[in-house]
Amino acid sequence: MTKEAKGPAEAATSPSHGSTNPEKDQEMNENTNSTTDDVTPSLSTRIGDAQDILATVRYLNEAIFMAAGGLMNAEATNALQAVSGEIEYKLLAVRDSLDDIREVLKMTDLQSRRRELERRMEELAPLAVIASETVRDEAARKTVECCGSNVGGAK
């Protein structure tokens, strides 16, 4: 039994030249919006992305603060650490503002859902009345069928 050589292995970093099926590529790369018309989810997602960036900037600022501590010039160290402290303060204020905005969006979303449920209940109210009348009429018909016209039990 002999083994056939398969050739050199291809690295995962080699560039892909895409599919040989252009229709599949068009379908997969089509710009579509699978969310509802409500913009709250995309805003919430974008706020989350901004918060992630903000957290990264805070870590970088902390690295600058620590690096400034290694300078041999005390005035430069103090100046850089003071600026870094101000940057941290401002970044925390932005984070808190984004949290507040996200909370407002949640409340707005809940209010719009409540309004939609109330609207649907108003639409269904006439159907509930019709269903109730139908059940009442059907119960009366079954009672007449079952017991005859003498519903009260008198003979």
C-alpha positions as CSV (number, residue, x, y, z in Angstrom):
1,M,0.0,0.0,0.0
2,T,1.4,3.4,-1.0
3,K,0.5,6.8,0.3
4,E,0.0,9.6,-2.1
5,A,1.4,12.9,-1.3
6,K,-1.2,15.6,-0.8
7,G,1.1,18.6,-1.3
8,P,1.9,21.3,1.2
9,A,-0.5,22.2,3.9
10,E,-2.2,25.6,3.4
11,A,-2.2,28.0,6.3
12,A,-5.4,29.3,7.7
13,T,-4.1,32.8,7.0
14,S,-4.0,32.2,3.2
15,P,-6.4,34.5,1.4
16,S,-9.7,33.1,0.3
17,H,-10.8,33.8,-3.2
18,G,-14.5,33.4,-2.3
19,S,-17.0,31.0,-3.6
20,T,-17.2,29.7,-7.1
21,N,-21.0,30.3,-6.9
22,P,-21.6,34.0,-7.4
23,E,-25.3,33.7,-6.7
24,K,-24.6,32.3,-3.2
25,D,-22.2,35.2,-2.6
26,Q,-24.8,37.8,-3.6
27,E,-27.4,36.2,-1.4
28,M,-25.1,36.0,1.6
29,N,-23.7,39.5,1.2
30,E,-27.1,41.1,0.6
31,N,-27.8,44.1,2.9
32,T,-31.0,43.3,4.9
33,N,-32.4,44.5,8.1
34,S,-33.8,41.6,10.1
35,T,-34.9,43.7,13.0
36,T,-38.3,45.3,13.4
37,D,-39.0,48.9,12.4
38,D,-38.3,49.9,16.1
39,V,-34.9,51.5,16.3
40,T,-34.3,50.7,19.9
41,P,-32.4,47.5,19.5
42,S,-29.9,49.0,17.1
43,L,-29.4,52.0,19.3
44,S,-29.0,49.8,22.3
45,T,-26.4,47.7,20.4
46,R,-24.5,50.9,19.4
47,I,-24.5,52.1,23.0
48,G,-23.0,48.8,24.1
49,D,-20.4,49.1,21.4
50,A,-19.5,52.6,22.6
51,Q,-19.3,51.3,26.2
52,D,-16.9,48.6,25.1
53,I,-14.7,51.2,23.4
54,L,-14.9,53.4,26.5
55,A,-13.7,50.5,28.7
56,T,-10.7,50.0,26.4
57,V,-9.9,53.7,26.5
58,R,-10.0,53.5,30.3
59,Y,-7.5,50.6,30.4
60,L,-5.2,52.6,28.0
61,N,-5.5,55.6,30.3
62,E,-4.6,53.5,33.3
63,A,-1.5,52.2,31.5
64,I,-0.5,55.8,30.8
65,F,-0.9,56.7,34.5
66,M,1.2,53.7,35.5
67,A,3.9,54.5,32.9
68,A,4.1,58.1,34.1
69,G,5.0,56.7,37.5
70,G,8.2,55.3,36.0
71,L,9.5,58.7,34.8
72,M,12.5,60.1,36.5
73,N,11.1,63.6,36.4
74,A,8.7,64.2,39.3
75,E,7.0,67.2,37.7
76,A,6.4,65.3,34.5
77,T,5.1,62.3,36.4
78,N,2.7,64.5,38.4
79,A,1.5,66.4,35.3
80,L,0.8,63.2,33.3
81,Q,-0.9,61.5,36.3
82,A,-3.1,64.6,36.9
83,V,-4.1,64.6,33.2
84,S,-4.7,60.9,33.3
85,G,-6.9,61.4,36.4
86,E,-9.0,64.0,34.6
87,I,-9.3,61.7,31.6
88,E,-10.6,59.0,33.9
89,Y,-13.1,61.3,35.5
90,K,-14.5,62.3,32.1
91,L,-14.6,58.7,30.8
92,L,-16.6,57.7,33.9
93,A,-19.0,60.6,33.2
94,V,-19.5,59.4,29.7
95,R,-20.1,55.8,30.9
96,D,-22.7,57.0,33.3
97,S,-24.4,59.0,30.6
98,L,-24.5,56.0,28.3
99,D,-26.0,53.9,31.1
100,D,-28.7,56.6,31.6
101,I,-29.5,56.7,27.9
102,R,-29.8,52.9,27.8
103,E,-32.2,53.0,30.8
104,V,-34.4,55.6,29.0
105,L,-34.4,53.5,25.9
106,K,-35.6,50.5,27.9
107,M,-38.4,52.6,29.4
108,T,-39.4,54.0,26.0
109,D,-39.4,50.4,24.6
110,L,-41.6,49.2,27.4
111,Q,-44.0,52.1,27.0
112,S,-44.3,51.5,23.2
113,R,-45.0,47.8,23.9
114,R,-47.7,48.7,26.4
115,R,-49.3,51.0,23.9
116,E,-49.2,48.2,21.3
117,L,-50.8,45.7,23.7
118,E,-53.6,48.2,24.5
119,R,-54.2,48.8,20.8
120,R,-54.5,45.1,20.2
121,M,-56.8,44.6,23.2
122,E,-59.1,47.3,21.7
123,E,-59.1,45.5,18.4
124,L,-60.0,42.2,20.1
125,A,-62.7,43.6,22.4
126,P,-65.5,43.2,19.8
127,L,-64.4,39.7,19.0
128,A,-64.6,38.8,22.8
129,V,-68.2,40.1,22.9
130,I,-69.1,38.1,19.8
131,A,-67.4,35.0,21.3
132,S,-69.2,35.5,24.6
133,E,-72.6,35.8,22.9
134,T,-71.9,32.7,20.7
135,V,-71.0,30.7,23.8
136,R,-74.1,31.9,25.6
137,D,-76.4,31.1,22.6
138,E,-74.8,27.7,22.2
139,A,-75.2,26.9,25.9
140,A,-78.9,27.9,25.7
141,R,-79.4,25.7,22.5
142,K,-77.8,22.7,24.2
143,T,-79.9,23.2,27.3
144,V,-83.1,23.2,25.1
145,E,-81.9,20.1,23.3
146,C,-81.0,18.3,26.5
147,C,-83.9,19.3,28.6
148,G,-86.5,20.3,26.1
149,S,-88.5,23.5,26.5
150,N,-89.1,22.8,30.2
151,V,-85.9,24.3,31.5
152,G,-87.2,25.1,34.9
153,G,-88.0,21.5,35.7
154,A,-91.8,22.0,36.1
155,K,-94.1,19.4,34.6
